[in-house]
Amino acid sequence: MTAVQHAPPAGRPAPAPGRPPARRRGAARPWRTPAPPPTGVARLLPHTVAGRVRALTALAAVLLVAMLAVSWWAIANAREGVRVIGQDAGPQVVATGDLYFQLTDMDAQLANALLIGGAAGDGRTQALARYDENRQKAGTALLKAAKLADETTEDNTARDVLDALGRYEYLAGRALLLDEQSQHASGPPSDKVIDLYRQATDLMKLDVLPKAYNLTLDNGTLVRHTYEDKRSAVLAGRTWIMVTGVALLAVLLGFQLYLARRFRRLLNVPLALATLGTLALLLAGATMLSGQAGHLRKAKEEGFDSILALSRTRAISNSAAADETRFLLDPGRADAYEQVYLSKSQTVLYLKAGNLTEYNQAVQSNLAFEPGRAKFLGFLGTEANRPTESDKRRAQLADALGKALKDYQKVQANDSQMRVLVHGGQREQAVAGRSASAADFTEYDRSLQALARVHQTAFDEAVKDGDDGTSGWYAVLPIAGVVIAALVFVGVRPRLAEYRWSK
């Protein structure tokens, strides 16, 4: 069968041979399927190159501001900690810590004056002069303590100490006047004088001294809390500087890679400089804050704590020496004073002993030590085992403490000899030998002061280093922030302009 070719309808041309027929108007075109709209967090992200560049710039700016703000806050805490510990509360607490020594020495000199009586020489005059000197210093320390008090209880304690001290001075004055009128020779005074002295010394030991010690503890708490809070803040600031700094570095490096890939630039020099500046600021800030935390620790633990502890050691040692005088002054309480002397001595340097004879034998045996490995305890044992970073200062402390221990052995040997004389019925010889033993005790007290000066030097150095460590940083931070921000802006602006012209 032959195929019949139909002619096209009238008015429509026939298709050319070998060409496909034209598509009818209105017929569907094969379009690509449009991408679905973003959902969730993706909706918040920029979808254009310019938007991404602006977003990264804004993120870098926010992280830079956060890093600068955290640095400023941490530096402010470091400066405040150094100010309180080194220049404000710390020195005042040390002054109030000396209050305990001045009060005990007042009572000791009163006992010395009553024991010396009308004996030849100027011993009584010297004792009374020292009593008056300590009375004035105690009044000054109480005024400092009252100024330092930030709570009602502390202020009331200072006022109570001042009131009790006034009553003590009244009783002491009556005892001295009555003793002077009796014109007794050296040795125990009359019963009336002893009765007045008992009232005075009981008031000192049971009322004045405990309140004075509580006052020192309360004020020391202020320093301890300041140290703990500010050092923790400095360390926390260092951590947050590292967090924000590392995040900023990551953003700047990512920004660099994005621009290199999108704009075909191998290196954006301003962004590279901003990255290096951020790295330098991060390392310098973290190093500085680590140093500040170390200066605070050194000022508190190697300086302030030791100075306060040695002040307490001097006060207890002086009070123990006064108990020796009371032992001679008041035979009716001799056994009590002997036991109290042993207790105070073991507080200063603890060695296991049941009585003063055993204690003196233990002290005279061997007090050699290696720093950090002392076999004895007490205040001096704590001092011997106190850690110190500097080898030079460790050697200085070992020498000074070794000298104090040798002098302490002399003090205990003199005490033992005095008690042997008293128990042997030679009280007058024991009283006469007090001048020589007093000279040895003065040398021991000077050794404690020399030891405290070593810690005072460490304290002063730490405070100075703390002050110098943050010097200039309040100017460095804003300048560094402006420079880094300007570099980021200079690095980004041409890329945005290039994108706009390409559009």
Phi, psi and omega in degrees: 000138182267130180288141181253124180272123181275145178282150178291159180297158182296141178085357180238124182290155181280144179294145179294147180297136176084000180250143180289155181293145180295145180284139181292147176295137180093352179288148185294138177262147181278078177286153173287149180289123181295148179293141180294148179295146181296149179232164177065222182293332182300333179295334182276344182280146178292147184248000178242162180297314180299320179296321179293319179297316179295321180295317178294323178296315179297319179296319178296321179295317180297315180293324178295315178297318179297318179296317179293320181294317179295320179297316180299315181296317181293320179295319178299319178293321179296316180294321179294319178297316178296320181295313183293312184287320188265336188233343185242270186292322183303302178300326179291323178294320177299321179296317178289334174294324176293341179303320181298319178295316182296322179291316179295324180289328174302311182293325179294317180291328174298315179296320179298316181297318180290325180289321181292320179061224182264025180295155180296151181107178182252023181299318180295319180297318179295320179297317180291325177295319178291325176299315181292322178298315179293327178297317179293317179296322179296320178297319178296318179296323178294323177296319177296319180296321179295322178293324181286335184299128178245007178226157182297321182297319180293319178296320178294323178297317178299319179293322179295320178297316180298320179293315180295325179294323176298319179293324178296315181297326177297312180295320180296319179297318178296319180296318180294319180295314180296322179293321179294324179292327181285336179052051180275156177285179180296145183124189181299133178280193182290165181296324180295319178294316179298322179297317177294320179295322178299317178298318182292312183290327175294320177297320179294312186285325187263343184234303187292307184296315177301319179291323178295320179292320177297324178296318178295319178296317180298315180291325176295331177298323178300315179295317181297315179295319178298316180299311182296316182293312185288322178292320176297320179295321179295315179294321177295320177298320177299318179297315182290328174297318179294321180295308181292324179293316178295320178297318178295319177298319179297318179295316181294320177293317176297321177299316179301314180294321181296315180294323179296320181285320187280322185253009176057041177247126183292321183213131173263103188299312179300319177294323177296319177294321177297322179295316179295320178297319177296317179298317179295317179296320179297310182294318180295317180294315180295319179295317180297317181290325174298318177296320179295320176298321178293321179294319178297317180296318180295316180297321183281307190274318181271342181249287187301310183300316181291319179298316180293320179294319179289328173298319177293322178298315178300317182295316181292320178298318179293323177294323177295320177297324176294327177294330174297316179296319179296326178301321178278328185284322188233085181301334181294335179246022186300316182296319179295317180294327178294317180291322178295322178299317178297317180297317180291322179297319179288338173291321179289311180217110186268124168225141184296123180197145181266342180207177184293327179297311178296322181295316180297320177298319179293321180292320183284343185295294182193122177243019176296148183208159168253137181307125181090355183224037180288142181270353179253162183242205183082188180300316180290329175293318176299320179295320180292332182261007182287129180288143179221133184284320186280128177295323180296314181290327177299320178293320178298317180294321179297318179294313182295319179291323177300319177296318179297322180292321177296319178293327177294324176298320177296318180300315181290325177295319177296320179297316180297318180295319179299317182289328176297318179295317181295312180293339177270008178082016182248057183297320181297319177295324178295319178294320180294330180278002182293330182295318179293316179293329177295324178294320178294321178294322177299321178294320177297318179296322176296325177296320177295322178293322177295321177296320179294327180294328176298316178290327177297321177297316177298320179297312181296319179296318180295320179294317179296316178297324177294319177295315182289331185296330180257004182295129177087350185289332177292340173268325182295317186299308180295323179295313179298320179298316179296318181296313181296317179296320179295320178296319178297317180296316179297324180286331184270325188303312179299327181291321177293320177296319177299322180292321181293319180292326179292336177289000000 
